[in-house]
Amino acid sequence: MSGVTSPPGVAPAPPGASAGARPRLTLTSLSRRRWFRRVVVWGALVLIYQLLAHLAGPLYLPGVWDVLVQVREVLADGAVMGDLGQALIHLCIGFGLAVVTGIAIGVVMGSSTMAEYVIGFFVRAMFVTSLVAVLPVLIILFGFGMTFRVATVYLFSVFFIILSTATGVREVDPQLMTMGWAFGAGRAKRAWAIGLPSSLPFIVSGMRNGLAQAFAGMILAELWVTRGFGLTLTSVAANRDLPRFFALLLIVTVLAAGLTALLKVVERRLMPWGNVSQGGPVR
Amino acid sequence: MSSSSPSPERHDPHVEIRDVSKWFQSRSRKGEQMTALDHVDLAIGATEFISVVGPSGCGKSTLLRLIDGLDAPDAGEVLVGGKPVTGPGLDRGVVFQHPHLLPWRSVERNVEFGLESQGVDRAQRKERASELLELVGLKKFASYYPGQLSGGMQQRVGLARALAVDPKMLLMDEPFAAVDAQTKLVLQEELEKIWLQSAKAVLFITHDIDEAIFLADRVIVMSPGPGRVIDEIVVPFPRPRDFALRGTPEFAALVHRVLEDLRGQADVLRGTQGKVADVQRATFA
């Protein structure tokens, strides 16, 4: 029974955590740090951009500083932020609906060949269709209001979630299902206790992709009907107020990246077994 | 094989396999059938430990699946506790070659899996799981995830899960085939100890001849193409069995007998048409 007493792969103490001589910060030791690499790469990119902006002139590319000043101004502008908040509400409703229905449809599609045969065709067809082409129809159906925008967000994100969930359900280890059967678990119990948890990584990854698409849908819907945040974008572009335009884009990008990162955190919380390869009891 | 050979458990068998055959569609050649089991008879006593040895393709795993009800026989019948098997049930606990633990559940919650289907309440499940983890020596690891355990430890969890529902019978499909040699020895001795305490029937599938003889009351030797029982050996050694048993000439003689059974089959497989095998059959009959 050797090896039973000590948990496998106890994580080593982080460098520099123990008392004593701290390792000196040399360039090579720094270059191994993740934050340092990020700073270097991002710094370089900003620098290159600034250089290009300088070469192109403010009529074509705004300088970094001008954009940052505008970011502060936009953040202080109640009207724009209100529009953005409104857009985010549409996003949340549309994406929420997409998650709920997408997972449900995906589970059905993944677990029944018949359903896959019937629904799968439409889902795949819609997935490859340029959804922008559908927007005029949506406007006819729903008008210019909130329903239209929510519907656009929904359509942009739902297919990712459906297909990813269906794949996850299909990929469930059949041996685990046999185990469940052998241990007296009925169909429903097997789906709930084995199928769902094992397809969770697929579902969450579908949600992450879907969320990115939802943002695209949100902006696109408002650009089409030139209302709210979309109207701001259009008019700022028409005035050729490039620093402000870039500031608006930057804010949306940061928001999207932030929400996607949030999903990553949710993923880790939902699936703690995914990163347990190195030691330590659960809790 | 001689189904009339005397064995005390024979009078009240827990499992009866009567003239069972099972066919499968050949994967390589469409439309052709492979005979996985060909007219197999076997009875297992209520507290008997049976090992089944044989090369891959001899139908030993099929036999186990039929007893568990994961498959149905094409001919003949399989009775457990006097009733025909219609599907899996918690009166039979299965231990698979790979433990098939649920990676998202803690060790303890994996052991509880079968109990959930039995409708045992939470507190009792927890208590029962902790008893069994104690039994298999993993009490300290109750809250670990399977991914954090070694292969041998995972296999113990699989055993604990099968024992948790207190089945009348254990069905073990090459459970120690994937663990290292040292761990295997420990697990074998622990299995015997647990079995001696629990009075259950065990069907233990393996391709390790030493293991089969060391553990079993009776060893069933099977041959492939079609799957048949070619020999049945009563293992007379007293229990609990000790590691030293493996070094005795009596043990070696049994190992030799199984080897010769299997070698005879190998000759048949090579196409030398079993002259040697016949001679051996005559010698050992």
Contacts between the chains, C-beta under 8 A, distances in Angstrom:
chain1	res1	chain2	res2	distance
A	1	B	137	6.4
A	1	B	186	5.8
A	2	B	182	7.4
A	3	B	150	6.3
A	4	B	137	6.8
A	4	B	138	7.8
A	4	B	153	6.8
A	7	B	144	7.3
A	7	B	148	6.6
A	8	B	148	6.3
A	8	B	149	7.4
A	8	B	150	6.5
A	173	B	100	7.9
A	175	B	96	7.4
A	175	B	98	7.2
A	175	B	100	5.4
A	176	B	100	5.7
A	176	B	102	6.8
A	178	B	70	6.5
A	178	B	100	7.8
A	179	B	94	7.7
A	179	B	96	6.7
A	179	B	100	4.2
A	180	B	113	7.7
A	181	B	70	7.0
A	181	B	88	5.5
A	182	B	68	5.9
A	182	B	70	6.4
A	182	B	88	4.7
A	182	B	94	4.7
A	183	B	88	7.6
A	183	B	90	7.1
A	183	B	94	7.5
A	183	B	113	5.5
A	183	B	114	4.2
A	183	B	117	6.2
A	183	B	161	7.3
A	183	B	165	7.5
A	184	B	88	6.7
A	184	B	89	6.8
A	184	B	90	4.7
A	184	B	114	6.0
A	184	B	117	3.5
A	184	B	118	6.8
A	184	B	165	7.7
A	185	B	113	7.5
A	185	B	116	7.7
A	185	B	117	5.2
A	186	B	117	7.6
A	189	B	116	7.5
A	189	B	117	6.7
A	193	B	102	7.6
A	193	B	113	7.7
A	193	B	116	7.6
A	194	B	102	6.7
A	197	B	102	7.2
A	197	B	104	4.5
A	198	B	103	8.0
A	198	B	104	7.5
A	200	B	104	7.8
A	271	B	104	6.9
A	272	B	145	7.8
A	273	B	103	5.2
A	273	B	104	4.7
A	273	B	145	4.7
A	273	B	147	6.2
A	276	B	145	4.7
A	276	B	147	5.1
A	276	B	148	5.4
A	277	B	147	6.4
A	277	B	148	7.8
A	279	B	148	6.4
A	280	B	148	7.6
A	281	B	141	7.8
A	281	B	143	4.8
A	281	B	144	5.6
A	282	B	106	5.4
A	282	B	143	4.8
A	282	B	144	6.4
A	282	B	145	6.0
A	283	B	143	6.1
